Amino acid sequence: MTVHEVAKLAGVSERTLRYYDRFGLLPPTATSPAGYRLYDRADLEQLQRILFLRELDFPLKEIVTMLVAEANDQRQAILRHHELLEQKKMRLQGLIDLCERLLKGEDEMSLREFDQSGIERLKDEYAREAKERWGESEAFHESEKRTAAYGDREWNEVKAESETILREFAALTGHDPTSPEVRKALAKWRDHINARFYPCTDEILAGLGEMYVADERFQKTLDEYGKGTARLMSEAIRRRNE
């Protein structure tokens, strides 16, 4: 599907979809020869997850982390979405009931229906769980701090850097993951993460390596540069100390 078709289907603007791409939330599966973004079913499923979290009023900087955590346990994520939406439904129903009482002429001065503390408490719990499951909190906060200052120029630079390194990995598929060429590409990738996002410790790097093949979306995105790219990166990370 084209960006126009997806925007129409989801009721969001094409600008929003392009913003999600730039933010790293929703890169398209492919690009047409004319340069148009193309989305497949997996992309639409990712968009559904993003829109759930936006509906629940999570900011984009938290959604990035939450999507990573949700990828490991999608059923738990849906249960959390359901719980929060039920809370929102109860609050809205309370406000509707208050409107109806006032329309009937009942002289009722009530503010409790506007209380959002229950919803905010659940949101805080959900965000905290995602951060804990994502990895080291210091790394998360460092990533938040750095990327918050990025504008279009910085995000374009980040994208260009990452694509260059990923194409290098793709050209090395079939090589021994412990070969000097592959290790050089891995060092570039780690330096990229260190420079652009957060200190990439051995523990975090190992977790990323597992995620590249365990998470279907990550594997699919990496393999767009060449089949086997995700597997090579994962193996290079796993065997980096051999």
C-alpha positions in Angstrom: 0.0 0.0 0.0 1.2 3.5 -0.7 1.5 6.2 2.0 -1.7 7.8 0.6 -3.7 4.6 0.9 -2.4 3.9 4.4 -3.2 7.4 5.5 -6.7 7.1 4.2 -7.2 3.7 5.8 -6.0 4.8 9.2 -7.5 8.3 9.2 -4.1 9.9 9.7 -2.2 12.4 7.6 0.5 11.4 5.1 2.7 13.9 7.0 2.2 11.9 10.2 3.3 8.7 8.5 6.4 10.4 7.2 7.1 11.7 10.7 6.7 8.2 12.1 9.3 7.0 9.5 11.7 9.7 10.4 11.3 9.0 14.1 12.1 5.3 13.5 8.7 4.1 14.5 7.4 3.1 11.1 9.9 2.7 8.3 8.2 1.5 5.1 8.9 -2.0 3.8 10.0 -0.8 0.5 10.3 2.2 -1.8 8.9 2.3 -5.3 11.2 3.2 -8.3 9.5 6.6 -8.2 10.5 7.1 -4.5 7.1 6.4 -3.0 6.9 4.7 0.4 5.3 1.2 0.3 3.8 -0.6 3.3 2.8 -4.2 3.8 0.7 -6.1 6.4 3.5 -6.1 9.0 3.8 -2.3 8.7 0.1 -1.9 9.2 0.3 -4.1 12.3 3.1 -1.8 13.6 0.9 1.2 12.8 -1.9 -0.3 14.8 0.4 -0.7 17.8 1.5 2.9 17.4 -2.1 4.2 17.1 -3.1 2.2 20.2 -0.4 4.0 22.2 -1.2 7.4 20.7 -4.9 6.8 21.6 -3.7 6.3 25.2 -1.9 9.6 25.0 1.7 8.3 25.3 4.3 10.7 23.8 6.3 9.5 20.9 9.6 9.4 22.8 8.0 6.8 25.1 6.3 4.9 22.3 9.8 4.1 20.8 10.7 2.2 23.9 7.3 0.6 24.5 7.2 -0.9 21.0 10.5 -2.7 21.6 9.1 -4.1 24.9 5.8 -5.0 23.4 7.5 -7.0 20.5 8.5 -9.6 23.1 5.1 -10.1 24.5 2.3 -8.8 22.3 -0.5 -10.5 24.3 0.5 -8.7 27.5 0.6 -5.5 25.5 -2.9 -6.0 24.3 -4.1 -6.7 27.8 -2.5 -3.5 29.0 -4.2 -1.6 26.1 -7.5 -3.1 27.1 -7.1 -2.2 30.7 -6.3 1.4 29.9 -9.1 1.8 27.4 -11.6 0.4 29.9 -10.4 3.1 32.4 -10.9 5.7 29.7 -14.3 4.4 28.9 -15.4 4.5 32.5 -14.2 8.1 32.9 -16.0 9.2 29.7 -19.2 7.5 30.7 -19.0 9.4 34.0 -18.7 12.6 32.1 -21.6 11.7 29.8 -23.8 10.9 32.8 -22.9 14.2 34.4 -23.9 16.0 31.2 -27.2 14.2 31.2 -27.9 15.1 34.8 -27.2 18.7 34.2 -29.4 18.8 31.1 -32.2 17.4 33.2 -31.8 20.5 35.4 -30.2 18.8 38.3 -28.2 21.3 40.3 -25.1 19.1 40.7 -21.7 20.5 41.4 -19.4 17.5 40.8 -15.7 17.4 39.8 -14.9 13.8 40.5 -15.8 12.8 36.9 -12.8 14.8 35.6 -10.4 12.8 37.8 -7.7 11.1 35.6 -5.5 9.9 38.4 -6.4 6.2 37.8 -5.6 6.4 34.1 -2.3 8.2 34.8 -1.3 5.7 37.4 -1.8 2.8 34.9 0.0 4.7 32.2 3.0 5.3 34.5 3.1 1.6 35.5 3.0 0.5 31.8 5.7 3.0 30.8 7.9 1.9 33.7 7.5 -1.8 32.9 8.5 -1.1 29.3 11.6 0.8 30.4 12.6 -2.0 32.7 12.2 -4.6 30.0 14.0 -2.5 27.4 17.3 -2.4 29.2 19.3 -0.2 31.3 17.4 2.9 32.5 20.5 5.1 32.1 20.8 4.2 28.5 17.1 4.9 27.9 17.3 8.3 29.5 20.5 9.1 27.5 18.7 8.2 24.3 15.8 10.3 25.3 18.0 13.3 26.0 19.9 13.1 22.8 17.1 12.4 20.4 14.9 15.1 21.9 17.3 17.7 20.5 17.3 16.2 17.0 15.7 18.1 14.1 15.2 17.1 10.5 18.9 17.6 9.7 20.0 15.3 12.6 17.5 12.6 11.8 18.5 12.6 8.1 22.1 12.3 9.2 21.3 9.4 11.5 19.3 7.6 8.8 22.1 8.1 6.2 24.7 6.8 8.6 22.7 3.7 9.6 21.9 2.9 6.0 25.5 3.1 4.9 26.5 0.6 7.6 23.6 -1.7 7.0 24.5 -1.9 3.3 28.0 -2.8 4.3 26.6 -5.7 6.4 24.4 -6.8 3.5 27.4 -6.9 1.2 29.1 -9.2 3.7 26.3 -11.8 4.0 27.9 -15.3 3.5 31.1 -14.2 5.3 32.3 -15.7 8.5 30.7 -13.6 11.3 34.1 -13.4 13.0 36.0 -12.2 9.9 37.9 -8.9 10.1 35.5 -7.3 7.6 32.4 -8.2 9.5 34.0 -7.1 12.8 34.9 -3.8 11.3 31.3 -3.3 10.2 30.1 -4.2 13.7 32.5 -1.7 15.3 31.0 1.0 13.0 27.5 0.0 14.0 28.3 0.1 17.7 30.1 3.5 17.3 26.9 4.8 15.5 24.7 3.8 18.5 27.2 5.2 20.9 27.4 8.5 19.1 23.7 9.0 18.2 21.7 7.3 20.9 23.3 5.9 24.1 26.4 4.1 25.5 26.1 0.7 23.9 27.5 -1.6 26.6 28.2 -5.3 26.1 25.0 -6.2 27.7 22.9 -3.9 25.6 24.7 -5.0 22.4 24.0 -8.6 23.2 20.3 -7.8 23.7 20.2 -6.0 20.4 21.8 -9.0 18.7 19.1 -11.3 20.0 16.4 -8.9 19.1 17.5 -8.6 15.5 16.5 -12.2 14.8 13.9 -12.8 17.6 11.7 -9.9 16.6 10.2 -10.4 13.2 9.9 -6.7 12.5 13.5 -6.0 13.2 14.6 -9.0 11.1 12.4 -7.9 8.2 13.7 -4.3 8.3 17.3 -5.3 8.4 16.9 -8.0 5.7 15.5 -5.3 3.3 19.2 -4.4 2.8 19.9 -8.0 1.7 18.6 -11.3 2.8 20.6 -12.6 5.8 21.7 -9.2 7.1 19.9 -9.6 10.4 21.3 -13.1 10.9 24.8 -11.9 10.1 24.6 -9.0 12.5 23.2 -11.2 15.3 25.9 -13.8 14.8 28.6 -11.2 14.7 27.4 -9.8 18.0 27.1 -13.2 19.6 30.6 -14.3 18.5 32.3 -10.9 18.8 34.7 -12.2 21.6 35.8 -15.3 19.8 
